[in-house]
Amino acid sequence: MAVGRRIHHRHFRRPVAPELEKVFLDLLAAEARVADRENALAATRAAVLTDTLTGALNRRGFTEARQRESARARRSGKPLALALIDPDDFKRLNDREGHHVSDEALLHLVQVLRAALRPSDILCRFGGEEFVRLRPDTALHQAAAISHFQRQLASRAMPVREIVLSFSAGVVVHQAGESLEQALLRADVATYAAKRAGNFCVVTG
């Protein structure tokens, strides 16, 4: 009895036509160019919204973030807190040490603040040395409890120079129908009261 042999068929890949291969490579190159342009646009947008010295948002970036968070707060019914942070005796530091050291001080301040921020918090350089911290879903008493920020800043001197910084702050909660300027004005009044009360102070408005 003859034993049948199993026949194995070899599978051959059809060669890709040069024209199709070129089309495929052109598509890959086009996708790469689109990705590069999107990355460049994202980087440009980030640069437009960011303070070049500290990496915090600038006023334009803060305005966009505040509009977004205000709309979210209206939908959720949850409070949106705002703290205006002003380094103590900054003008004296600038006059004594110069602009270069005062710039280092601002960068140091932002680095310490960022280390203690929640992921949802937003930090903005709003003026020469003033910063605004936006805290979604935060009541006034919670937003005013920033002594841990002050302690961390006081415990970490500026690298090399051993200069210790402190700040005072005015804290408010954004009210329904209130403009950004009105909320910041209330925060500014509270910050002024904190300065008059002495350094290392927080006042609510």
C-alpha positions as CSV (number, residue, x, y, z in Angstrom):
1,M,0.0,0.0,0.0
2,A,1.5,3.2,-1.1
3,V,1.8,5.9,1.5
4,G,0.6,9.2,0.3
5,R,2.9,12.1,0.6
6,R,1.7,15.3,2.2
7,I,2.5,18.2,-0.1
8,H,3.5,21.4,1.4
9,H,2.7,24.5,-0.5
10,R,5.1,27.4,-0.1
11,H,3.7,30.8,0.3
12,F,5.4,33.5,-1.6
13,R,4.9,37.2,-0.9
14,R,4.2,39.1,-4.0
15,P,6.7,41.9,-4.5
16,V,5.3,45.3,-3.8
17,A,5.2,47.4,-6.9
18,P,7.7,50.3,-6.8
19,E,4.9,52.7,-7.4
20,L,2.9,51.5,-4.4
21,E,6.0,51.5,-2.2
22,K,6.7,55.1,-3.1
23,V,3.1,56.1,-2.3
24,F,3.5,54.4,1.1
25,L,6.7,56.2,1.9
26,D,5.3,59.5,0.7
27,L,2.3,59.0,3.1
28,L,4.7,58.3,6.0
29,A,6.7,61.4,5.2
30,A,3.6,63.5,5.1
31,E,2.4,62.2,8.4
32,A,5.8,63.0,9.9
33,R,5.6,66.6,8.6
34,V,2.1,67.0,10.0
35,A,3.2,65.7,13.4
36,D,6.2,68.1,13.4
37,R,4.0,71.1,12.6
38,E,1.5,70.1,15.3
39,N,4.4,69.9,17.8
40,A,5.8,73.2,16.7
41,L,2.3,74.9,17.0
42,A,1.9,73.4,20.5
43,A,5.3,74.7,21.5
44,T,4.5,78.1,20.1
45,R,1.2,78.3,21.9
46,A,2.9,77.2,25.2
47,A,5.5,79.9,24.7
48,V,2.8,82.6,24.1
49,L,1.0,81.6,27.4
50,T,4.1,81.1,29.6
51,D,6.3,83.5,31.5
52,T,9.8,83.1,30.1
53,L,11.6,83.5,33.4
54,T,9.7,81.3,35.8
55,G,7.7,78.9,33.5
56,A,4.5,79.9,35.2
57,L,1.6,81.1,33.1
58,N,1.7,84.7,32.0
59,R,-1.4,87.0,32.1
60,R,-2.7,85.8,28.8
61,G,-2.3,82.1,29.9
62,F,-4.0,82.9,33.2
63,T,-6.9,84.7,31.6
64,E,-7.6,81.6,29.4
65,A,-7.2,79.2,32.4
66,R,-9.5,81.4,34.5
67,Q,-12.2,81.6,31.9
68,R,-12.1,77.8,31.5
69,E,-12.2,77.2,35.3
70,S,-14.9,79.8,35.8
71,A,-17.1,78.0,33.3
72,R,-16.4,74.7,35.0
73,A,-17.2,76.1,38.4
74,R,-20.6,77.5,37.1
75,R,-21.5,74.1,35.8
76,S,-20.5,72.2,38.9
77,G,-21.6,74.7,41.5
78,K,-18.2,74.3,43.2
79,P,-16.1,77.3,44.5
80,L,-13.1,78.7,42.6
81,A,-10.5,80.3,44.9
82,L,-7.9,82.8,44.0
83,A,-4.8,83.8,46.0
84,L,-2.6,86.8,45.1
85,I,0.9,86.1,46.3
86,D,3.4,88.9,46.9
87,P,7.0,88.3,48.1
88,D,7.9,90.3,51.2
89,D,10.5,93.0,51.0
90,F,11.1,92.3,47.3
91,K,11.9,95.8,46.3
92,R,14.6,96.0,49.1
93,L,16.1,92.7,47.8
94,N,16.1,94.1,44.2
95,D,17.7,97.3,45.3
96,R,20.3,95.6,47.4
97,E,21.2,92.6,45.3
98,G,20.3,93.7,41.8
99,H,17.9,92.4,39.0
100,H,19.8,89.1,38.5
101,V,19.4,88.0,42.1
102,S,15.8,89.1,42.2
103,D,15.1,87.1,39.1
104,E,16.7,84.1,40.8
105,A,14.5,84.8,43.8
106,L,11.3,84.7,41.7
107,L,12.4,81.4,40.0
108,H,13.1,79.9,43.5
109,L,9.7,81.0,44.7
110,V,7.9,79.4,41.8
111,Q,9.9,76.1,42.2
112,V,8.9,75.9,45.9
113,L,5.3,76.7,45.2
114,R,5.0,74.2,42.4
115,A,6.4,71.4,44.5
116,A,3.3,71.8,46.8
117,L,0.6,72.6,44.2
118,R,-2.2,70.1,43.5
119,P,-2.4,68.9,39.9
120,S,-5.5,71.0,39.3
121,D,-4.0,74.2,40.7
122,I,-2.9,76.9,38.3
123,L,0.0,79.3,38.9
124,C,0.5,82.6,37.0
125,R,3.1,85.4,37.1
126,F,0.7,88.3,37.1
127,G,3.0,91.3,37.7
128,G,6.6,92.0,38.2
129,E,6.8,90.0,41.4
130,E,3.2,89.1,42.0
131,F,1.8,85.6,41.4
132,V,-1.7,84.3,41.3
133,R,-2.7,80.8,42.4
134,L,-6.0,79.6,41.1
135,R,-7.6,76.7,43.1
136,P,-10.6,74.9,41.6
137,D,-13.1,73.2,43.9
138,T,-11.7,75.0,46.9
139,A,-13.6,77.0,49.6
140,L,-12.3,80.2,51.1
141,H,-11.0,78.7,54.4
142,Q,-9.2,75.9,52.5
143,A,-7.6,78.3,50.1
144,A,-6.4,80.5,52.9
145,A,-4.7,77.6,54.6
146,I,-1.4,78.2,52.8
147,S,0.9,78.3,55.8
148,H,2.6,75.1,54.6
149,F,3.7,77.0,51.5
150,Q,5.2,79.7,53.7
151,R,6.9,77.2,55.9
152,Q,8.4,75.4,53.0
153,L,9.7,78.6,51.4
154,A,11.1,79.7,54.8
155,S,12.9,76.4,55.2
156,R,14.5,76.4,51.8
157,A,17.0,79.2,51.2
158,M,18.0,80.2,47.7
159,P,20.7,78.0,46.4
160,V,24.3,79.3,46.8
161,R,23.2,82.7,48.1
162,E,21.5,81.5,51.3
163,I,18.8,84.2,51.0
164,V,15.5,83.2,52.7
165,L,12.3,84.4,51.1
166,S,8.8,84.9,52.5
167,F,5.5,86.1,51.1
168,S,2.1,87.6,52.1
169,A,-1.1,86.8,50.3
170,G,-4.7,87.9,49.8
171,V,-7.2,85.1,49.2
172,V,-10.8,85.4,47.7
173,V,-13.4,83.1,46.2
174,H,-14.7,84.1,42.8
175,Q,-18.3,85.2,43.1
176,A,-21.1,84.6,40.6
177,G,-21.2,87.3,37.9
178,E,-17.9,88.7,39.0
179,S,-15.3,89.7,36.4
180,L,-11.7,88.8,36.6
181,E,-10.7,92.4,37.4
182,Q,-13.2,92.6,40.3
183,A,-11.9,89.3,41.8
184,L,-8.3,90.5,41.5
185,L,-9.2,93.9,43.0
186,R,-10.6,92.2,46.1
187,A,-7.5,89.9,46.3
188,D,-5.3,93.0,45.9
189,V,-7.1,94.8,48.7
190,A,-6.6,91.7,50.9
191,T,-2.9,91.5,50.0
192,Y,-2.4,95.1,50.9
193,A,-4.0,94.4,54.3
194,A,-1.7,91.4,54.7
195,K,1.3,93.6,54.0
196,R,0.2,96.2,56.5
197,A,-0.3,93.4,59.1
198,G,3.3,92.4,58.6
199,N,5.3,89.9,56.5
200,F,4.5,86.2,56.3
201,C,0.7,87.0,56.5
202,V,-2.5,85.8,54.7
203,V,-5.7,87.8,54.7
204,T,-9.1,86.8,53.1
205,G,-11.3,89.1,51.2
